[in-house]
């Protein structure tokens, strides 16, 4: 069964709602846009009205596959149409994103040897395979250290090892974080090899049946409660031609106390083995026990949408600069005290609003002096549930990634006052960083490195789906940087609401920064390169041959 089987038809049926919303925005912006009609200046008032609208209760928290999605994508489409942009997906503004909803029954038990572990308390387990039952029986358990295969670092925890059908126990993060040694991986700054997503991907390539990532708060960057809440309930996934049979059967986490119980039962010392895993010559260690785990899944099919619009280049129309932000948030949650709407004003109504205003301004510029290259504005669905919309965009259905010059992604802006710096996520990754430094200098600002590199934020937003396909990218994010209260009390919480106290000075300066970088890329023949050796760099070099 498909949810929202025809969003386009729904939009047609709700034309009056969208007209009403558009009129609200237009009436409140009238005085401002009239005087700016023939200018190329950013309008704070436009951005303010977009945020207020997108983060209003009327949009129900912008949850994918809800009425909130219909309102959101309808609003975005009407704005891009009004700015004179064309649809980028077969001349349409909506790119369908087919995905599956998979809900694992939490009435499950994990047994390893003589030990029994409880779901939620000791472990979590889920799958992206579209199977009604996942059943792993008598699977050999192997400790593989960090579970990393990284040729550029001369590191392979899977060397001379066959884990086909086995259950692998792996450590979270990477050896650089554990040692704080800048000469090992990238020291305190997490690499993609430290992300839990990578652990599952590599284990699947190796043929494993299950992965149990050992949770420790510091290297994971969040407590066990986050692991539990993030890996239970309904999860979303894209669908391949094999119903995702190439995906890992069991994607699991193991609580630290449960891990120590397991190692003690095998007459092994977990802390000592964790230390041994810090060496490149580490050898995987069988625990000489069998794992058994079975659980049922409720699987249904659904269809959401990315919104994609473009300005077509005058000289190099088949080369694209991409500016993006995810439109979704967590929707409305039913609680004992009634429904709670998660409006996501900062995350990411602010970024979505910025893409609209940037599109309006760049369309004005384009009308006067056309850009040489094309520019795509992409608002992705289902970022909060695993970068799903951007992953579908990266598949090439809109344009092949080899035709994307670079991507500028916005995920939570500085809604407070302007700053004398701009944050940079990742260091020494690509030449996009050089563009950032140049544009920041032109604004009289400095580049400030991510203050929490150990959290690996570069690998946790939509641009990363494109980076994995070789597209050099920049992330613009300010979650909590200028508001110390944000992460603790507002991030992914009901309190992330629009405030009349916001100056939006930070949104204005970063939006202008993005326009400056995009303009440089769109009017040049430059193809920014990756600096660091990685699979991303290899992919881009292959595409450019």
Secondary structure, 3 states (H helix, E strand, C coil): CEECCCHHHHHHHCHHHHHHHHHHHHHHHHHHHHHHCCCCCCCHHHHHHHHHHHCCHHHCCCCCCCHHHHHHHHHHHHHHHHHCCEECECCECEEEEEEEEEEECCCCEEEECCEEEEECCCEEEECCCCCCEEEEEEEEEEECCCCCEEHHHCEECCCCCCCCCCEEEEECCCHHHHHCCCCCCCCCCCCHHHCHHHHHHHHHHCCCCEEEEECCHHHHCCCHHHHHHHCCCEEEEECCCCCCCCCCCEEEEECHHHHHHHHHHCCCCHHHHHHHCCCCCCCCEEEEEEEEEEEEEEEEEEEEEEEEEEECCCCEEEEEEEEEEECCCCEEEEECCEEEEECCHHHHHHHHHHHHHHHHHHHHHHHHCCCCEEEEEEEECCCCCCCHHHHHHHCCCCCCHHHEEEEEEECCCCCCCCCCEEEECCCCCECHHHHHHHHHHHCCCEEEECCCHHHCHHHCCCHHHHHCCCCCEEEECCCCCCCCCHHHHCCCCCCCCCCCCCCCHHHHHHHHHHHHHHHHHHCCCCCCCECCCCHHHHHHHHHCC
